[in-house]
Amino acid sequence: MNGIKLNIGPSPIWQKEGWHTLDHKPLEQKETAIHGDASNILLDPGSCSTVFMGHVIEHIPHFRLEDILLEINRVLKKDGILRILSPDLYTIAKAYVEKDMAFFKKAIEEDENIRTDLGIGGSFMNFVVAPGQDTALFNRQLTEFIAGYAHLYLYDFEMLKILLERCGFYNVTRKGFCESGVADYREPLHVVGLEPKWQDLNQEFYKKHNLIHKYDDAEGRYIINFKITGFDRDPLTSLIVEAKKHVNVNKNEFKRAYQDRNYGKSLLHDKSFSLKCNLIKAISSTVDSSQTVM
């Protein structure tokens, strides 16, 4: 498979020989670690043979997903393969409606960060909207930080198929866990040095293997003493989709079907709000630049 193999948002502790990574917070400076945004990938058009996004799109505001799919379309070569994993809206919603307690028990073993204090309703909603550090929510006046968010939106297969075909992809197919014509994708996510098979990455697993994976409130960061490699994860709850690039799609000529997205940006018509936004952007850029120099 000629061309760059790119993993978008893989986690700073992920590594794989022969692969490039794209992350907004890489831990290491190396040629294969691309710093940046998935809507503006610093690679040439048609330079990638395959792109992987494992549990990334649920963290992206849905207004922006088409822009990112169009950018992936740009960097993929003709018939290049895009593989996406994301929590499966249909599977999880079905378990919620049917009050499938066994499903949610297994789901919590698969991901111990799922909320449990509000019953299965709280667990279901934690798949849709979850706390994290990817998106910051402020009040309308931009005077109060409310929270940081991880998950923001979920998709089922039909939703992704529509979006992918709209953005220049074809042969959109639902895949089984580690099922792929690409050999790399048949290797599940696992800890480097351990057997290459999927195991629930929870505190019980870490303790069994003398591994550390915890968030330190005092330091404001995760403390982790291992690396991971491989691809598919969370087989119970994941929707796994592969698609091939069909045609180039020009971003400027792309016709957006979802018109209500404009309402999500309507606050920018408020001059006071827009001014505050521009000031925050300027301050953030200054702070980021000063930290890079240091």
Secondary structure, 3 states (H helix, E strand, C coil): CCCEEEEECCCCCECCCCCEEEECCCCCCCCCEEECECCECCCCCCCEEEEEEECCHHHCCCCCHHHHHHHHHHHEEEEEEEEEEEEEHHHHHHHHHCCCHHHHHHHHHHCCCCCCCCHHHHHHHHHHCCEEEEEEEECCCCCCEEEEECCCCCECHHHHHHHHHHCCEEEEEECCCCCCCCHHHHCCCEECCCCCCCCCCCHHHHHHCCCCEEEECCCCEEEECCCEECCCCCCCCEEEEEEEECCCCCHHHCCCCCHHHHHHHHHHHCHHHHHHHHHHHHHHHHHHHHHHHC
